[in-house]
């Protein structure tokens, strides 16, 4: 960023801060309805508190985002790379899920791979996990009667290992090959005096290879980033300036010494990672969050799991900040204030409810929540509102905007307010709930969870009618602001209902966009193509021209990737014409769902090929209100079923000779098994056709194809052909 842009950004932040402070002071001292009765007073104070807390959180947010910094990766000699213990924690996850994660772990690059020790940390002590560890030649640390959930599991692993660095992964987080090479050198950072820094942990983003519920349910998987990207790629990195990046429990490299100094992973809390990170920082360790995505996992795929996860995060944050260990810790004052803003975030959901309810109370029930004039709104509120949104847009690098923050908060607020309130008054949740992380589900409709949203939509519509009448009939210009407020809230509520309606998932696993060279190996020749997307059990191959690939028998496919070749077997499931090219959907034939498959080496290489890549989901926000409405109204009602054609159908529409009679016939289309001839009234039981004439291929000019009548339809006469079997050369 050049100096001119930096100056403009600073000026914008200064103006935003000034206008926000003026607005909050005006709200506190001049707009609370003290003389309108107790209900109005409570509602008015609630709204002022919501806005004040929001302003404090926004100020901290601006401060962090305005100076996002993280250290440059040091270059170190290969012999300096230390021993590393890699812990993959599991409780109830499937063997299939762990297989993919462990496969990613053992394929991580390192100067001396004998220094990398991978362990399955299983607190359910399952025999199938022990067998998986034996199959993949990694360590197994089983644990029975674990009373401390994930913290107890990791602490058990710490006791039974001794490497100076520890990597923690959740069961679904598959690391990329460069994970260690992009993180371990940070532990050799030097300060301004040339001394090694005391580094506690390096946190990398928690990224996801499947669309999260907000992307998927709202048909915006091509338009909005994952909801967690904003936190891990910007918010957490902004916290580096106060040495308070949050330890997220996975995708992290931690100093064993730091963990030993704080007594291991913290127990007695439902967010052990959050609490442990604070303790490490309080001991004087430097901790960093970096933006580079080095591992990908599974986002929660149903609303119930999502809410349980967020409730645990929120309650865990409140538990930790309320604890006397935090209040009297050696964490700096700046550090403590930084974590207090984390606590304020979890009150966002109550604030969102207040913002939705306030105009309804005033318009429908006559409860005054703000005492002000239109002139005051235009000169005090409007500048603050505009500058706030401009600042957020500039600082958040187009990952998130105010509208999307409001949509997300509106979706989940009814199920967050009570748990956060209970935890705040000391009603604790001590049971650790594991977020389900297994296979994709076919449908995630949760319309029952939209009942609060429906109630608020109905009351908002009533308020909208009253407000519209006030503007049109009573010529009350001031009500235009309320009208705008109601329309915004109504839009957020409607999006919440769309979210709860859910969406059908037609795929069994996630696919990733790719550009990988491939060869389809047939008996007579090799067909070159490009893999345009790939998954655990299949791929889409793009060919420049249509080819006959038998769908009723397995075909060998040779994949070239990073200097390696993998040959797998597959069957054609469907064929489509896309942008004047031909797309073949291939189902991988060998068993990828059993870890004792005959050729396990191929399976491991194939999984590594699939998952060792950046996910293909959006990294920036490109959504607009029009696009959001279009996707949720039009796309939601489209038929998204895949083509069932297993052979390419060529539109011919040309006249050729029947070599039996030398008469002209008009060919409509051809798909290598059937040929459709225009019905001219002269029905023939058998035809002889030059294949080269049909497909415009000179190499096929000498191939004569026998065709036998199959059936008639309204388009013409369908003949059965026999490609590669009854065809003969003349």
N, C-alpha and C positions, 0 to 999 in steps of 0.2 A: 504494500500500500504506500503510495507516494505521500509526501508531506502535506500537499494540498488536500487530499482526501482525508488524511488523518485529522487535519485542522477542522474540516467540515464536520467530521464525526464528533469530535470533542465539543464543537460549538452546539451541535444538535443535542448532545447529552446534557450540556449545561442548561440550555433552554428548556429541555424536558424536565430536568430537576427543578428549575425555578418555577415553571408553570404548575408542576405537580404539588410543590410545597405551598404555593399560593392557593391552589384549589383545595387542598386538605385543610389548611387553616381557615379558609372561608367556610368550608363545610362544618367544621367543628364549632366555630364561634358565631356563625350567622344563619345557619339553615336548619338546625335541629328544632322540630316543632314542640317547644316546651308548653305551649298553651292550647294544644289540641287534644288533650286527654292522655291517659296512661298508655293506651294501645298505640296511638300515634308516636308517643315518646319512645316506647320500646322499639317500634319498627324503625323510627328515625335513627336512634342510636345504633341499632344493629347494622343499618346501611352505612353509617359513617365509620363504624369499626371495620366493616368489611373493606371499605375503600382505603382506610388508613393502613390496615395490614397488607393489602394489595400493593400500596405505594411503597411500603418498607421493603417488601419482598422484591418489587421491581427495581428499587434503588440498588439493592445488593446484587441483583441480577445484572443490571447495567454495568456496575462496577467490575464485576468478574468478566463479563463478556467483552468489555472495552479493552481488556489487556490479557487476552488469551495467550498463554505462553507454556511451552513444554520444551525440555532440553533436547538438543541435537544428539542423536545416537552416537556414542563414542566409537572409535575404531580401536579394537584391542587385538593383541597377538593371540593366535589360536591356542597356545598353551595356557593362556590365562582363563579360558572358559572353564568354570568350575563344575563339579558334580551337581546334578539336578535330580530331585525326586519329583515325579509327576503323579499327583493324586487325582483319580477320577472317582468321585463320591457317588455311590448308588444306594438306594433304599428299596424301591420296588419296581424300578424300570426294567424293561425287557432286555433279553440277551441281544436281540437284533439291534436295539438302540445302542447298547454298550459296544457292540462289535464295531460299529462305524466310528465311534469316538476313540476307542483304543487303536483302531487301524490308523486314524489320523495321528495319534500320539507317537506311535512307533515309526511313522514316516517323517517325523520332524527332522529337519537338517540340524547338524551339530558337528563341529570339527572332529570330535571323538565321540561316536555314538555310544561307546561303552560307558560313558559318564552319565548317560540319561537312563534313569530307572523309572519305569512306568508301573503303577500299582492300581489295581481295582480295589477300592476301599468299600467293602460291602457290609453294611451294618445289619443285614438280614441273614448273613452267613449261608447263602444259597449254594447248593452243590453245582447248579448250572453255571453260576458265575465263576466258581473255582475251576470248572472244566473249560470255560472260555479263556481264563487266564493261562491255563496250561496249553491250550490250542494256539494262542497268540504269543506264547512265551514271554509273559509279563508277570509281575509279582501279584500276589493275592493277599489282602489283609482283611480277613473276615472278623466279624464282631458280633457276639450274641449279647442279649440283654442290654442294649444300648439305651441309657436313660437320658442322654444329652443330645439326641437327634444328630443333625449334621456336624455340630461342633464336637460331639463325642467321637464321631466317626473319624474326623480329621485329626483330632488329638491322639487317637489310637495310632493312626498312621505316623504321626510325628514321633511318637515314642519308639516306633519300630524301624525308623530310618535315621540317616545321619548326614545327608547332603546339605551343604551350606545354603542352597537355594531350593525353594519348594514352589511348584506350580499347582494351582488348584483349578480343576475343571468340573462343572456340573456334568451329569451323565449324558446330556444331549449335545454338549458343546464340542464340535469337531474342530481341532486346530488345523491351521494351514501349515505347510511345510516350513515356512520361515518364522514360525511363532517364536522359537527360542533365540534365533539369530537377531530378531528385531526387539528383543526385550532384555536378555541377559546382560548385554554390554552396558545398560544403564546403571548397573551396580558398580561400574568402574568410573562413574562421573567424578570429576575433580572440581573443587571449589576454586575461588580466585587465588588462593595461596598454594595451589597445586596439590592439596591434600585430597584423599578420597572422601567423597561425601558419605554420610551415614544414611544409606538408602534403605527404607523400610519395605516398600512394595511398589510395583509398577502395575497399574490397572489399564488393561486394554478394553475396547468397547465390547459389550455384549450385543452381538449382531445375530440376525436370524435369517435362515435361508427360506423360510416359508412366510407368506404375507401374514402380518398380524391381523387380529380381528377387525381393527379399524380399516385397514387396507382392503381386506377380503370382503367383509360383510357389506361395505359401502361401495363395492365395485370400483375401488380406486387404487388397486395394486400397481397400476402403471402411472399414477399421478401424485402419490404422497409417499414420503419416506416412512420407514418403521417408526412407530410412536416413541420408541426408546432411543432412536438416533440422536434426537435433540439433547437428551441428557448426557449420553456417553461421548458424543463428539463435540459438544460445546459447553454445557453446564458444568460437567465434571472437570473438564480441562480448565475452565475458568477458575475453578476452586484451587488450582495449583498455586495461585498468587498468595493464598493464605495458608498454604500447606494443609488443605483439608479435602483433597479428593477422596471420594467415598470408595472404600473397598467393597466390591460388589459380590465377592464370594466365588467368582469364576473368571476364567481368562486372565488370571493374575499370577505374577511371580512375586514371591515374598521371601524376605530374608529369614532364615531359621533363627538367627540370633535375635531378630526383632520379635519373633513369636515367643521365643524362650523368655525374653525380657518382660513380656506381658502375661506370662503363664499359659501360653497356648491360645487356641481359639476360645473366645469368651463363651461361657455356658450360662444357663439361666435366663436367656433372652431368645425371642423368636427371630431376631435378625442378628445372629452371631457375627456375621461378616462386618456389618455396620459398626457394631460396638468394638470389635477387634481393631478395625482401622483407626478409630479414635484413640484407643489406648496406645497403639504404635506411634501415632503422631505426638501424643502427649509425652512419650519417652524421648522425644527429640529427633526422631527419624524423619528424613525427608522422603516424601511420597509423591508420586507423579501419576497423572492420568495422561495417556497418549491417544491420539485420534485414529491411528491406523488399525483397521479391522484385521485381526489375525485368527479369529475363530468364529464359527457360526453354529447356532443351535436352533431349537424349535420354540417358536412363540406359542403361548397358550392358545388352544384352538376351540375353546368354548367359553361362554361368558362366566359361568360359575367358577371355572379355574382362574380366569382373569381376575375376578373380584376377590377370590381367596388370596391370590398373590398380592394384590394391592392392599388389601386389609392387613395382611401380615407385614408388608413393608411399612405401612403407616403406623400400625400399632407398635412395631419394633422400634421405629424412630422415636415415638413418644416415650416408650419405655426407657430407652437409652438416655434421652435428653433429661428426663425427669429424675434419673438416678443420681444419687449423691456422688457416685464415683465420677460422673461427668462434671458436676458442678464444682467439685473440689480437686479436679485433676490438674496436672501441670500444663494442660493445653493453654496456649496463649489466649489473651482476651479476643484478639481478632479471630482466632480459631473457634472459640466458643460462640462468638456472634455469628460466624459463618454457619455453624451447625444449628443455631437457633432459627436461622432463615429456612433450613430444611424442615424444621418443625412447623414453621408458618405455612409452608407449602401444603401440608396435609389439611389445613383449614380452608384451602381453596374450594373444596366441595361445598362446605357450608356457605361460603361467600357466593358461589354460583347460584345456590338455592335462593339466597337473599336477593340477588340481582334479578332473578326470574320472578320472584314473588312481589317485589316492591311495586312495580307499575300496576299489577293486578289489584293489590290492596287499595291503591289510590283510586283507580278508575272504576272498579266494580263495587268496592265496599266503602269508598269515600274516606279511607284512612290516609291522612296526609303523612308522607314520610320525609318530604323536603319542603322547606319554606324558601321560595326563591322566585325571581321574576325571569321573564324570557331574556331580558337584556343581560342579567347576570349569567345565565346559562351560556349565552353566545360569547360573552367576553371573558368568562372564567373557566367554564367547563370545556367548551369546544376547543380552545388552543391546547389545553392539557391533553385532551383525548386524541387529537390529531398527532401531536408530537410524540405521545406514548406509542402509538401504532407505528409511526415512522421509525422510531428508535429501535423497536423490536424487530422490524423488518430488516433494517440495516445490520443489526448486530447478530441476528440469528442465521446469517448466510443462507437464507431461503430454505432452511430445513423446517421451520415452524413459523406460523404467524398467529396473531391474536385470535383470528376466527377459528383456526384449528385447535388452539388451546381450549377455547370455549366449547367447541363441539365435543372434544374428548371429555372435558369436565362435566358437561351436561349429560353425557351417556352414563357415567358411573357415579354421579354425586348421590343419588338416592341410597346407595348401598355402602357409602363411605362415612357419612356424617355420624351415625350412631356409634360404630366401632371406634372412631377416632375420639369422640366425646367420652365414651366409657373408659378408654385407656387414659385419657387426660385426667379423669377424676379418680384414677387408681383401680378401676375394675380391669384386671389384667387378663390377657390371653396368653397362657404359657405353653399351650400345645402347639408343636411345630407341624404345619400342614405342608406336605410335599405337593408342588404343582405338577399335575399329570403331564408327562412328556413322552407320549408314545405315538401311535399311528394317527394319521389324519382322520377326521370324522367326515361323514358324508353330508350331514346337515346340522347346522348349529342355530336353528331358530329358537329364540328364547323370548317369545312375545309376552309371556307372563311378566317378565321383568320390566316391560314397558308400561305397566299400569300407572305408576306415578307420572310418567311422561304424558300419557293420554289425558289424565286429569288436568295437568297443567296446560296442555294444548287446548282443551275445551274452555278452561277459564281464560286463557290468553285470547282465544277467538272472541269470546264474549266481550272482553276488555277492548279488543280491536274494533268491534262494532260500535261500542260506546264512544271510543276515542275518535273514530272516523266521523260519527255524527257530530261530535263536538267541534271538529275542524270545519265540516261542511255547513252544518246548520247554524251553529253558534259563532262561526267565524273566529274561533279561538286558535290563533296562530301558535300559541305556546304548546298546544297539544300535539303539534307536529313532532316535537322531541320525544314525547311519550309514544307516539305512533311508531317512530323509528326504533325506539327501545323494544317495543312489543314485537315488531316484525323480526328484529334480530333474534330475540329469544325464541320466537315461534319457529324460525328456521333451524335453530340449534335443536329444539325439541323434535321437530320432524325428522331431522337427521338421526336423532337418537332412536326413534321408532323404526326407521329404515334399518338401522344397525341391529335392533332386536329381531326384526323379521328374519334376518340371517340370509344364508345363501347355500345352494346345493354345490357340493364339491364333486366334480366328475372324475377327479384323478385320485389314484391310490397313493401317490407320492409326489413330492415337489419336483418340478423340472427347472433346469437352469439354462439360460441362453448361453450358447457357446459358438465357437468357430473352429472346429477341429477337423482335420483331414481324415478321411476314411475311405476304405476300399471294400466294396462288396464283392466277395469271391464266389463267382459262379463256375460251373464246370468248364465252360469254354473261354471265359474272359474275366477280367477285373473291371468293375465299374467304379470310377472315382466320384466322390461326392464330399459334402460338408455336413457335419453334425451341427444343426442349428439349435437344438436343445437336447438336454440329456437328463436322465433320472436314474435312480437305482435299478429300475427294471425295464428301461426302454430309452429310445432316442428317436429324434426326427432327423432324417437324412434328406438333404436337398440335392437333386440331380438336375443337370442342365436340360436333359431330354428324357422322355418316358422310356423306361426299360421294363422288360418282362422279368420279374423276379417271382418265382413260384411261392405262393403264400401257403401252400399245403405241405411244405417241408422246410426243415431248418436251413438257413443260409449262414455262411460264415462271414463275419465282418471284422476287418482288420483296422484297428484304431492306432493312429500315430500321435503320440503326445509326449512332449518334453524328452525327445530322444529315445522313447520306449515304444514298443509295439505290443498291443494286446489283441488277441483274437478271441472273439466271443461268438456265440451262436444266437440267432434270432429268427423270428417269424414276422412277416408283414401283416400288420393289423388293419391299416387303411392307407389309401393313397389320395392325395388332393393336388389340384393344380393351384399354385400360389405365385402370383407375379410372374407369369410365363415360365415358371420352373415347376418341378415336380417334387412334392414332399411325401416321403415314405415314412409312415409311423411303424417303428420296429419294436417288438416285444422281446426282451432278452429271455432266452429259453432256459439257461441253466439256473439252478436253484440259488438265488441270492439271499434266501431267508433262512438258511440253515448253516450254522457256523462249521458243521462238519462236512461241507460239500467236498466232492472228490477233488476238484482242482481249486484248492483254497487260495493258492497264489494268484490265480487269475481274478478271483473275487476281490482279494485285497487290493490288487492293482486297479481294478475297475472302480471300486469305491473311492480310492484315492483320486482317480481321474475325475469322478463326479463331484467330490466335495472340496478338493483342493483348489478353490477358485473364489473370487468375489461373487457374492450373490448378485442376481440380475434385477433386483428390485430397485425402485427409484432412490436416488440420493438427495434429490432436491424436490421442492414443492412446485408442481406445475398445475395444480388443481384450481379451478375457478368455480364460482357458484353455479353458473350455467352447466358446466361439465358435471358437477356433483349431482345436480337435479336430473340431467339427461341420463347419467349412468344408473341412477336409482329408480328412474321411472321407465325408461326405454330399455336399457340393457337387462334390467331385472325381469322383463317380460319376453325377452328373446329366447328362441330355442337354441341352446348352446351345444346340442349333441354333435358328436364328431361324425364325419362321413364314415359309412360302412363299406365303401368300395375298397377292395383289396388289390385291384389292378387299375392302372391308369386308363381312363376312357378318353380316347382321342376323337375330337370332332373332325370328321373327314369332309363330308359334303362335296364330293367330287364324283365324276362319271369315269368308270373304268370298264375294262372288257371282262366278260365271263369267258374264260379260255375254253370252256366246254362247248359253247355255242357261238362264240365270237360276237355276242350281242352286248350292247351297252347296258350297264347297271349303275344305279346311283347309290353310292355308299354314304350313309348318314354318320355313323360312328363305329368305333372298333375298340375293344378292350383286351385283346390278346386271347380271349376265350370265346367271345361272341362278336358277331358283326351284324349291324342293322342295315338292311337294304330297303330302299323306298319301294313301296308296293305299287306296281304299275298295272296290276291285274294279271300279269303273266307269272304265275307261281311256279318256282322250280324247286325240286327236292334237293338238288345238289349243285354246288358251284365250284369252279376252280378259279382262284384269284392269285395274281402276282402280289406277294406281300410288300415288295419294294414300292409298288405304285401307291399303296395305302399309306405307308408311314414315311414316304419320301426318304428312303434310305437306300442308297445305291448298292450297299453290301448285301441287301436282301432282294435284289432284283431277280435273282435266279431261284428264289424260294417260292414254290407254288403251294398254295394253301388250299386244302380241301375243306369245304363248308357244307354242313348238312342242316336242313331246315329244322328249327327247334319249335318256334311258335310264332303266331301273328299277334300284333298289337296295333293300337291306333296310330302309332308312328311309322310302322312298316312291318317287314318280315325279319325275324331274328334267326340267324343261323349260328350253329355251334361250330367253332373251329378247334383245331388241335395243335397249338403252337409247340414246336419242339418235338412232337411225337409223330403225327401223321403228315406233317409237312415234308416235302421232298424237293430235291433239286432237279431241274430239267436240263 
